[in-house]
Amino acid sequence: MKLAALLGHPLEHSRSPQLHNAAFTHFGIDARYELWDTGPADLAARVAALREPHMFGANVTLPYKQAVLQLLDQIDPLATQVGAVNTIIREADGSLSGINTDVPAFLAALREDAGFDPAGRRAVVLGASGAARAAVAALLEARIASIVVVNRTLERAEELLGDALLNATYDPELLAATTADDLRDALAEADLIVNATSLGWHAEETPLGETFIPPKALVYDMVYRQTRLLRDAAASGARTQDGWTMLARQAALAFAGWTGEQGALPIMMQLEARPA
């Protein structure tokens, strides 16, 4: 039996095993997907274990999408551009390749699932994680007019935008923000608000107060459950979208990278495996 895994911490909320194991069953592949909850001191050893012949590879989630870059043998151009890897593929020779399926998954989720075209619009991205990097890269690919990245550490937001600007093919308006006043001004003009933080997995956590959410915006939460942020956004009159379809889309792309099977998305999308 072959294995694929998810590297990250914490992982108790993950629905990735349901997605991938359903696809393995559907395609008659003798394989299993496991959660590998990994502390920082164990990350290098966990990645090295992916070189074993029985491994397909792994998905990577918070907080390791950037940290794994230095542990891999090759990184594809998109993942290099983003500066984050969310999927590791074990090649036939045992080497490890890093790719990023978050970027196309996020853009497809916006366009096809939420009916939102980013071209010429204004966005606020909350957080400066690997997921935020993917969101910014996707929005720039779609030629968004402006992006404000809001993060508690201003330097991380500035670094993200500096890296993104190196790959921009036009001249977008990019701003890093950390203060409440900057955030309030950015939100007032936003057509799209993206939560790329982990806030929302536990209890009533939220990255925004409800009074900050403009009713004209689409609020997109990468957390794939009905969060307080999404409830507050709906109460304000804003449109909302959780991260479920993005999860399924990035998983199907990863599955294709491991197995060569291109038809996993309908299998995964029909599961509707959102946590309560």
C-alpha positions as a LaTeX table, in Angstrom:
\begin{tabular}{lrrr}
\hline
Residue & $x$ (\AA) & $y$ (\AA) & $z$ (\AA) \\
\hline
Met1 & 0.00 & 0.00 & 0.00 \\
Lys2 & 1.18 & 3.50 & $-0.84$ \\
Leu3 & 0.79 & 6.50 & 1.44 \\
Ala4 & 0.25 & 10.23 & 1.18 \\
Ala5 & 0.24 & 12.55 & 4.17 \\
Leu6 & $-0.52$ & 16.01 & 5.46 \\
Leu7 & 2.29 & 17.87 & 7.23 \\
Gly8 & 1.31 & 20.66 & 9.62 \\
His9 & 0.29 & 21.55 & 13.15 \\
Pro10 & $-2.36$ & 21.41 & 14.47 \\
Leu11 & $-4.31$ & 19.03 & 12.23 \\
Glu12 & $-7.33$ & 17.91 & 14.23 \\
His13 & $-9.66$ & 19.97 & 12.04 \\
Ser14 & $-8.41$ & 18.57 & 8.72 \\
Arg15 & $-10.80$ & 16.95 & 6.25 \\
Ser16 & $-8.05$ & 16.15 & 3.73 \\
Pro17 & $-8.06$ & 12.40 & 4.56 \\
Gln18 & $-11.74$ & 12.17 & 3.60 \\
Leu19 & $-11.08$ & 13.85 & 0.26 \\
His20 & $-8.06$ & 11.81 & $-0.76$ \\
Asn21 & $-9.18$ & 8.46 & 0.62 \\
Ala22 & $-12.48$ & 8.81 & $-1.25$ \\
Ala23 & $-10.52$ & 9.45 & $-4.44$ \\
Phe24 & $-8.17$ & 6.51 & $-3.83$ \\
Thr25 & $-11.21$ & 4.26 & $-3.39$ \\
His26 & $-12.96$ & 5.62 & $-6.48$ \\
Phe27 & $-9.95$ & 5.02 & $-8.73$ \\
Gly28 & $-9.11$ & 1.64 & $-7.20$ \\
Ile29 & $-5.71$ & 2.78 & $-5.95$ \\
Asp30 & $-4.28$ & 0.80 & $-3.03$ \\
Ala31 & $-3.28$ & 3.80 & $-0.96$ \\
Arg32 & $-4.12$ & 5.71 & 2.21 \\
Tyr33 & $-3.88$ & 9.34 & 3.26 \\
Glu34 & $-2.72$ & 10.10 & 6.79 \\
Leu35 & $-2.39$ & 13.09 & 9.10 \\
Trp36 & 1.22 & 13.64 & 10.21 \\
Asp37 & 0.95 & 16.22 & 12.98 \\
Thr38 & 4.50 & 17.59 & 13.03 \\
Gly39 & 6.38 & 19.78 & 15.46 \\
Pro40 & 9.05 & 22.16 & 14.13 \\
Ala41 & 11.92 & 19.98 & 15.37 \\
Asp42 & 10.54 & 17.00 & 13.42 \\
Leu43 & 9.83 & 18.70 & 10.09 \\
Ala44 & 13.09 & 17.75 & 8.35 \\
Ala45 & 12.74 & 14.09 & 9.35 \\
Arg46 & 9.11 & 13.99 & 8.22 \\
Val47 & 10.00 & 15.43 & 4.82 \\
Ala48 & 12.91 & 12.98 & 4.48 \\
Ala49 & 10.47 & 10.11 & 5.13 \\
Leu50 & 8.61 & 11.09 & 1.96 \\
Arg51 & 11.55 & 9.75 & $-0.06$ \\
Glu52 & 10.60 & 6.17 & 0.82 \\
Pro53 & 9.33 & 4.11 & $-2.17$ \\
His54 & 5.87 & 3.59 & $-0.68$ \\
Met55 & 5.18 & 7.35 & $-0.46$ \\
Phe56 & 3.27 & 9.40 & $-3.03$ \\
Gly57 & 4.22 & 12.64 & $-1.25$ \\
Ala58 & 2.43 & 15.06 & 1.02 \\
Asn59 & 0.31 & 18.13 & 1.36 \\
Val60 & 1.70 & 20.95 & 3.50 \\
Thr61 & $-0.35$ & 23.29 & 5.65 \\
Leu62 & 0.24 & 25.86 & 8.39 \\
Pro63 & 2.83 & 26.66 & 9.55 \\
Tyr64 & 5.23 & 24.95 & 7.10 \\
Lys65 & 4.39 & 26.11 & 3.56 \\
Gln66 & 7.50 & 28.29 & 3.48 \\
Ala67 & 9.71 & 26.23 & 5.77 \\
Val68 & 9.66 & 23.15 & 3.51 \\
Leu69 & 11.21 & 25.02 & 0.57 \\
Gln70 & 14.75 & 24.41 & 1.79 \\
Leu71 & 14.11 & 20.68 & 2.33 \\
Leu72 & 13.14 & 19.82 & $-1.26$ \\
Asp73 & 15.19 & 18.95 & $-4.35$ \\
Gln74 & 13.28 & 21.06 & $-6.85$ \\
Ile75 & 10.54 & 23.70 & $-6.72$ \\
Asp76 & 8.31 & 24.44 & $-9.69$ \\
Pro77 & 8.22 & 28.00 & $-11.07$ \\
Leu78 & 4.84 & 28.95 & $-9.56$ \\
Ala79 & 5.79 & 27.76 & $-6.07$ \\
Thr80 & 9.11 & 29.60 & $-6.42$ \\
Gln81 & 7.26 & 32.76 & $-7.42$ \\
Val82 & 4.83 & 32.46 & $-4.52$ \\
Gly83 & 7.52 & 31.48 & $-2.03$ \\
Ala84 & 5.33 & 28.69 & $-0.62$ \\
Val85 & 4.75 & 24.98 & $-1.28$ \\
Asn86 & 1.54 & 23.19 & $-0.38$ \\
Thr87 & 2.18 & 19.88 & $-2.18$ \\
Ile88 & 5.26 & 17.65 & $-2.27$ \\
Ile89 & 5.56 & 14.99 & $-4.96$ \\
Arg90 & 7.92 & 12.04 & $-4.64$ \\
Glu91 & 9.42 & 11.52 & $-8.08$ \\
Ala92 & 10.35 & 8.11 & $-9.52$ \\
Asp93 & 14.01 & 8.62 & $-8.58$ \\
Gly94 & 13.14 & 9.39 & $-4.96$ \\
Ser95 & 13.68 & 13.13 & $-5.25$ \\
Leu96 & 11.09 & 15.55 & $-3.88$ \\
Ser97 & 9.41 & 18.26 & $-5.93$ \\
Gly98 & 7.44 & 21.15 & $-4.45$ \\
Ile99 & 4.43 & 22.67 & $-6.19$ \\
Asn100 & 1.68 & 25.11 & $-5.23$ \\
Thr101 & $-1.90$ & 24.09 & $-5.99$ \\
Asp102 & $-3.38$ & 26.79 & $-3.73$ \\
Val103 & $-2.99$ & 29.52 & $-6.37$ \\
Pro104 & $-5.10$ & 27.94 & $-9.15$ \\
Ala105 & $-7.53$ & 26.53 & $-6.57$ \\
Phe106 & $-8.14$ & 29.92 & $-4.96$ \\
Leu107 & $-8.59$ & 31.69 & $-8.29$ \\
Ala108 & $-11.03$ & 29.02 & $-9.54$ \\
Ala109 & $-12.95$ & 29.17 & $-6.26$ \\
Leu110 & $-13.33$ & 32.94 & $-6.64$ \\
Arg111 & $-14.35$ & 32.87 & $-10.29$ \\
Glu112 & $-16.34$ & 29.64 & $-10.58$ \\
Asp113 & $-17.76$ & 29.14 & $-7.10$ \\
Ala114 & $-18.19$ & 32.70 & $-5.79$ \\
Gly115 & $-18.81$ & 34.33 & $-9.19$ \\
Phe116 & $-16.21$ & 37.02 & $-8.49$ \\
Asp117 & $-13.81$ & 38.34 & $-11.15$ \\
Pro118 & $-10.87$ & 40.08 & $-9.44$ \\
Ala119 & $-9.80$ & 42.07 & $-12.52$ \\
Gly120 & $-9.76$ & 45.79 & $-11.75$ \\
Arg121 & $-11.11$ & 45.32 & $-8.21$ \\
Arg122 & $-9.72$ & 46.17 & $-4.76$ \\
Ala123 & $-8.80$ & 43.49 & $-2.18$ \\
Val124 & $-7.77$ & 43.26 & 1.45 \\
Val125 & $-5.84$ & 40.12 & 2.45 \\
Leu126 & $-5.65$ & 39.33 & 6.16 \\
Gly127 & $-2.40$ & 37.62 & 7.14 \\
Ala128 & 1.03 & 37.09 & 5.61 \\
Ser129 & 1.24 & 33.28 & 5.71 \\
Gly130 & 1.92 & 30.90 & 2.85 \\
Ala131 & $-1.83$ & 30.92 & 2.18 \\
Ala132 & $-1.77$ & 34.72 & 1.97 \\
Arg133 & 1.11 & 34.50 & $-0.50$ \\
Ala134 & $-0.97$ & 32.19 & $-2.68$ \\
Ala135 & $-3.95$ & 34.54 & $-2.51$ \\
Val136 & $-1.85$ & 37.55 & $-3.51$ \\
Ala137 & $-0.24$ & 35.64 & $-6.40$ \\
Ala138 & $-3.65$ & 34.53 & $-7.66$ \\
Leu139 & $-5.09$ & 38.04 & $-7.46$ \\
Leu140 & $-2.13$ & 39.49 & $-9.34$ \\
Glu141 & $-2.52$ & 36.81 & $-12.00$ \\
Ala142 & $-6.11$ & 38.01 & $-12.37$ \\
Arg143 & $-4.89$ & 41.63 & $-12.64$ \\
Ile144 & $-6.54$ & 43.02 & $-9.56$ \\
Ala145 & $-6.18$ & 46.81 & $-9.21$ \\
Ser146 & $-5.02$ & 46.96 & $-5.60$ \\
Ile147 & $-4.17$ & 44.73 & $-2.65$ \\
Val148 & $-3.74$ & 45.72 & 0.99 \\
Val149 & $-2.07$ & 43.03 & 3.11 \\
Val150 & $-2.86$ & 43.39 & 6.81 \\
Asn151 & $-0.65$ & 41.62 & 9.32 \\
Arg152 & 0.32 & 42.08 & 12.96 \\
Thr153 & 3.98 & 42.20 & 11.89 \\
Leu154 & 4.32 & 44.91 & 9.26 \\
Glu155 & 7.68 & 43.61 & 8.05 \\
Arg156 & 6.17 & 40.26 & 7.01 \\
Ala157 & 3.43 & 41.98 & 5.02 \\
Glu158 & 6.01 & 44.22 & 3.33 \\
Glu159 & 8.20 & 41.21 & 2.50 \\
Leu160 & 5.24 & 39.38 & 0.97 \\
Leu161 & 4.32 & 42.33 & $-1.22$ \\
Gly162 & 7.92 & 42.97 & $-2.19$ \\
Asp163 & 8.25 & 39.40 & $-3.41$ \\
Ala164 & 4.91 & 39.60 & $-5.21$ \\
Leu165 & 5.85 & 42.81 & $-7.00$ \\
Leu166 & 8.93 & 41.15 & $-8.50$ \\
Asn167 & 6.60 & 38.87 & $-10.47$ \\
Ala168 & 3.86 & 41.37 & $-11.37$ \\
Thr169 & 3.41 & 41.99 & $-15.11$ \\
Tyr170 & 1.65 & 45.36 & $-14.59$ \\
Asp171 & 1.64 & 48.12 & $-11.96$ \\
Pro172 & $-0.85$ & 47.24 & $-9.20$ \\
Glu173 & $-1.32$ & 49.32 & $-6.07$ \\
Leu174 & 0.16 & 47.32 & $-3.18$ \\
Leu175 & 0.11 & 48.37 & 0.48 \\
Ala176 & 1.09 & 46.74 & 3.76 \\
Ala177 & $-0.92$ & 47.75 & 6.82 \\
Thr178 & $-1.01$ & 46.96 & 10.50 \\
Thr179 & $-2.86$ & 49.77 & 12.29 \\
Ala180 & $-6.59$ & 49.93 & 12.87 \\
Asp181 & $-6.87$ & 53.20 & 10.95 \\
Asp182 & $-5.13$ & 51.76 & 7.87 \\
Leu183 & $-7.32$ & 48.68 & 8.06 \\
Arg184 & $-10.54$ & 50.68 & 8.38 \\
Asp185 & $-9.66$ & 52.82 & 5.35 \\
Ala186 & $-8.72$ & 49.80 & 3.24 \\
Leu187 & $-11.87$ & 47.89 & 4.15 \\
Ala188 & $-14.11$ & 50.83 & 3.29 \\
Glu189 & $-12.94$ & 50.57 & $-0.34$ \\
Ala190 & $-12.65$ & 46.78 & $-0.59$ \\
Asp191 & $-14.52$ & 44.66 & $-3.10$ \\
Leu192 & $-12.94$ & 41.49 & $-1.70$ \\
Ile193 & $-11.77$ & 40.58 & 1.81 \\
Val194 & $-9.74$ & 37.38 & 2.18 \\
Asn195 & $-9.02$ & 35.76 & 5.54 \\
Ala196 & $-5.72$ & 33.90 & 5.06 \\
Thr197 & $-5.09$ & 33.53 & 8.79 \\
Ser198 & $-5.98$ & 30.51 & 10.93 \\
Leu199 & $-8.39$ & 32.58 & 13.03 \\
Gly200 & $-11.77$ & 30.93 & 12.79 \\
Trp201 & $-10.94$ & 27.32 & 13.55 \\
His202 & $-11.59$ & 27.72 & 17.25 \\
Ala203 & $-14.67$ & 29.04 & 19.07 \\
Glu204 & $-15.52$ & 32.64 & 18.18 \\
Glu205 & $-12.15$ & 33.76 & 16.88 \\
Thr206 & $-12.30$ & 36.37 & 14.14 \\
Pro207 & $-9.72$ & 38.60 & 12.44 \\
Leu208 & $-12.24$ & 41.45 & 12.05 \\
Gly209 & $-14.93$ & 43.17 & 14.05 \\
Glu210 & $-18.32$ & 43.17 & 12.33 \\
Thr211 & $-18.43$ & 46.96 & 12.16 \\
Phe212 & $-15.41$ & 46.86 & 9.84 \\
Ile213 & $-17.08$ & 44.78 & 7.12 \\
Pro214 & $-18.51$ & 46.77 & 4.17 \\
Pro215 & $-21.78$ & 45.41 & 2.77 \\
Lys216 & $-20.61$ & 45.70 & $-0.84$ \\
Ala217 & $-17.73$ & 43.24 & $-0.42$ \\
Leu218 & $-17.31$ & 39.51 & $-0.96$ \\
Val219 & $-15.81$ & 38.08 & 2.23 \\
Tyr220 & $-13.79$ & 34.95 & 1.46 \\
Asp221 & $-12.61$ & 32.86 & 4.41 \\
Met222 & $-10.00$ & 30.21 & 3.62 \\
Val223 & $-11.13$ & 28.44 & 6.79 \\
Tyr224 & $-13.60$ & 25.83 & 5.53 \\
Arg225 & $-16.37$ & 26.19 & 8.07 \\
Gln226 & $-19.02$ & 28.77 & 8.85 \\
Thr227 & $-16.90$ & 31.12 & 10.95 \\
Arg228 & $-17.82$ & 34.13 & 13.03 \\
Leu229 & $-16.25$ & 36.27 & 10.30 \\
Leu230 & $-18.66$ & 34.86 & 7.73 \\
Arg231 & $-21.66$ & 35.21 & 10.04 \\
Asp232 & $-20.76$ & 38.83 & 10.80 \\
Ala233 & $-20.21$ & 39.52 & 7.10 \\
Ala234 & $-23.60$ & 38.07 & 6.18 \\
Ala235 & $-25.24$ & 40.15 & 8.92 \\
Ser236 & $-23.67$ & 43.27 & 7.42 \\
Gly237 & $-25.13$ & 42.44 & 4.01 \\
Ala238 & $-21.88$ & 41.23 & 2.44 \\
Arg239 & $-21.64$ & 38.13 & 0.25 \\
Thr240 & $-19.66$ & 35.25 & 1.77 \\
Gln241 & $-17.74$ & 32.17 & 0.70 \\
Asp242 & $-15.92$ & 29.68 & 2.90 \\
Gly243 & $-12.81$ & 27.74 & 1.89 \\
Trp244 & $-14.40$ & 24.36 & 1.20 \\
Thr245 & $-14.26$ & 24.47 & $-2.60$ \\
Met246 & $-10.69$ & 25.81 & $-2.52$ \\
Leu247 & $-9.73$ & 22.86 & $-0.30$ \\
Ala248 & $-11.29$ & 20.39 & $-2.72$ \\
Arg249 & $-9.78$ & 22.06 & $-5.78$ \\
Gln250 & $-6.23$ & 22.16 & $-4.39$ \\
Ala251 & $-6.60$ & 18.55 & $-3.21$ \\
Ala252 & $-7.69$ & 17.34 & $-6.65$ \\
Leu253 & $-4.68$ & 19.04 & $-8.25$ \\
Ala254 & $-2.36$ & 17.44 & $-5.68$ \\
Phe255 & $-3.99$ & 14.05 & $-6.26$ \\
Ala256 & $-3.35$ & 14.38 & $-10.00$ \\
Gly257 & 0.28 & 15.22 & $-9.30$ \\
Trp258 & 0.72 & 12.06 & $-7.24$ \\
Thr259 & $-1.31$ & 9.59 & $-9.27$ \\
Gly260 & $-1.81$ & 11.01 & $-12.76$ \\
Glu261 & $-5.59$ & 10.76 & $-12.30$ \\
Gln262 & $-7.27$ & 13.98 & $-13.49$ \\
Gly263 & $-10.88$ & 13.32 & $-12.46$ \\
Ala264 & $-10.82$ & 13.55 & $-8.68$ \\
Leu265 & $-12.52$ & 16.93 & $-8.31$ \\
Pro266 & $-16.15$ & 15.77 & $-8.71$ \\
Ile267 & $-15.51$ & 12.96 & $-6.21$ \\
Met268 & $-14.11$ & 15.41 & $-3.67$ \\
Met269 & $-16.60$ & 18.22 & $-4.23$ \\
Gln270 & $-19.61$ & 16.01 & $-3.58$ \\
Leu271 & $-18.39$ & 15.05 & $-0.10$ \\
Glu272 & $-19.30$ & 18.44 & 1.38 \\
Ala273 & $-17.14$ & 17.49 & 4.35 \\
Arg274 & $-17.30$ & 20.79 & 6.19 \\
Pro275 & $-16.85$ & 20.54 & 9.94 \\
Ala276 & $-19.75$ & 21.83 & 12.01 \\
\hline
\end{tabular}
